[in-house]
Amino acid sequence: MRDDRERLKDILEAIEQIEKYAGQGRKAFELDELIQTWILHH
């Protein structure tokens, strides 16, 4: 079983990735189903 530190590390990495794609703006999010799915998954 993974410990809390590993889980927190995963969360921080996911946040970094989400910020990268979210930085493209709301319009890109609304128009691109791939970005929507990717962000919601992470």
ABEGO torsion letter per residue (X at the ends): XBBAAAAAAAAAAAAAAAAAAAAAEAAAAAABAAAAAAAAAX
